[in-house]
Amino acid sequence: MKPLYETLIVGSGLAGSSLAYRLRERDERVLLIADPDTPAASRVAAGLINPVTGQRFVLQDNIEALLTSAHSFYHHLESVLDRKLLHSREMLRVIRNEKEKLAWQKRKEDPAYAPYLGGHRESDPLVNTPEGAITQYHTSFLDTNELLDALHSHFLEQSIMQLSRVNYEEISLTESGVVWKGIKARRMIFCEGWRGSSNPWFNHLPFQPAKGEIVTLHTESTLPRTMINAGIWIIPIDRHTFKLGATYDWNVLDENESDDAREKLLAALDDTLVHPLKSTLLEQKAGVRPGSRDKKPFIGFHADHPQLGIFNGFGSKGSLLTPFYSELFANHITNGEPLPSDVNVERFHG
């Protein structure tokens, strides 16, 4: 008997939703299973897309292909969903200390960095610049909540999304695939975020989750369009609303907002700006980033149970990485195209 579905996808954050869309584009029979009671880190993330990151100003590997894929995918979804999702903004990167200044001076001599890093300026009228600042290009932010709300409505209209919790003991493995609550499929792919570290089939993978909190603030002052990165980041949503983040905590892994994180963010905001900004707290959110120890995603199928797959581990770079790798994984599933060895979970087999 032909399975009702070819692929069941567990988890409806950016990773699972993007993979579901890619597979549907290829005429796969897909069911996206979303647990309405389990928060997704994608709902908390600011959706920042930044080609050059960290204190050492590291250029993301394969950045041209990643940016091309991200822009193409998100603009396509904007057309399909009739929503504005991707917002391109330059970023002012504050150089905070001598170590960062030396790193920037090294990078500016590298032609690979030329499209992404602008010239140095000693000061800025809005922001404290201990060692100056530079402008970063090809930066943007994705409205992940708008995308997921619209995409999930799209999936529900097509009857390819089910609101339900997946308990591992309810999953039966068969020679021809999987069975879950009487639903048969050829394969099941887990896109569970940081909770994937508790998945009995994939808990051997070296997850490195980190809790993060962000706040959304309103001010009567007029905000610049430019995003600001000064250890913390400031993302203007409109002329009077901005997001501020993010904290990192590798010890407390939950989705509970904390007073301590909020106070740290607000103190960092005051330290960043030349003049204090009067603002009102609109929202605070907490989530756990699904990172990996080698900073590479987990993509592929289980060595002993090839009907079980994983698409996870994108950390804080999900908005940049997911479009590219969801296309690769969809092509792997439907056409057998090989996965890059540095992201394939086969690297942890044996």
Secondary structure, DSSP 8 states (H G I E B T S, - for coil): ---SEEEEEE--SHHHHHHHHHHHHTT--EEEEE-TTS--GGGT---EE-SEETTTTEE-TTHHHHHHHHHHHHHHHHHHHT---EEE--EEEE--SHHHHHHHHHHTT-GGGTTTEEEEES--SSB--TT-EEEE-S-EEE-HHHHHHHHHHHHHHTT-EEE----GGGEEEETTEEEETTEEEEEEEE--GGGGGG-TTTTTS-B--EEEEEEEEE-SS---SSEEESSSEEEESSSSEEEEE---BSS--SS---HHHHHHHHHHHHHHBSS----EEEEEEEEEE--BTTS--EEEE-SS-TTEEEEE--GGGHHHHHHHHHHHHHHHHHH-----TTTBGGGG--
